[in-house]
């Protein structure tokens, strides 16, 4: 039995198990199983590998995309550049190689929406997902600034998001968990009146399909996009990685 799975914390809501289980069923992929590995601390990770002898591929989600790296034998070039891993391939020798398919998924999902005036971006959050997003913006030569609650010389805080700042940065990407089910009323703390039809507002969250953040942005005429397509793209890229020789 080939075992695949998701490593994360509080992941009952997760997209991956349902997506891959349906993929196995619809594409008649036999002898394959997808499991959630919900662990309270990353130190539990070696036990997952030890106890599941048929393990060949893993997805990694919040909050372990960065802290899982020391447990891996090797990183792909892209994962090393980003500094975050959301996909692991386990070879026949039991060696673990980390990849980042978030960047691929975000790029594929974002690119069709970009317009010439989308030249500067704000990234909400500073975790593993935001690192993949910033990597894509570097590839696209889009200037970006991270936004966090903690003051930092390189970042904006939410209180820095004046009308002037918001009018200058016309792509906004939420990489925080704010608004995820069940806390669906939560949203990043900003003045939504500063948004306009020129803005492209992207939320990596997919459950609910329209977060409060996206609803408020849409009310101001902004073009909005949730994280579902990004998830599908990154999942299919992970499947490709797991099945390559």
SULBELBEL-V575872 format. One record per run of one state. SS is the DSSP state (A for helix, B for strand, O for the rest). FROM is the first residue (numbers start at 1). LEN is the number of residues. Records with the same first field share a line. If there is no record, write none. Layout:
# SULBELBEL-V575872
SS=FROM-LEN + FROM-LEN
This chain:
# SULBELBEL-V575872
O=1-1 + 9-6 + 27-5 + 39-3 + 52-3 + 61-8 + 72-2 + 76-1 + 83-4 + 91-5 + 100-2 + 112-8 + 125-3 + 140-3 + 149-7 + 161-2 + 169-2 + 175-17 + 195-5 + 204-8 + 220-3 + 226-2 + 244-2
B=2-7 + 32-7 + 55-6 + 74-2 + 87-4 + 96-4 + 120-5 + 143-6 + 156-2 + 171-4 + 200-4 + 223-3
A=15-12 + 42-10 + 69-3 + 77-6 + 102-10 + 128-12 + 158-3 + 163-6 + 192-3 + 212-8 + 228-16
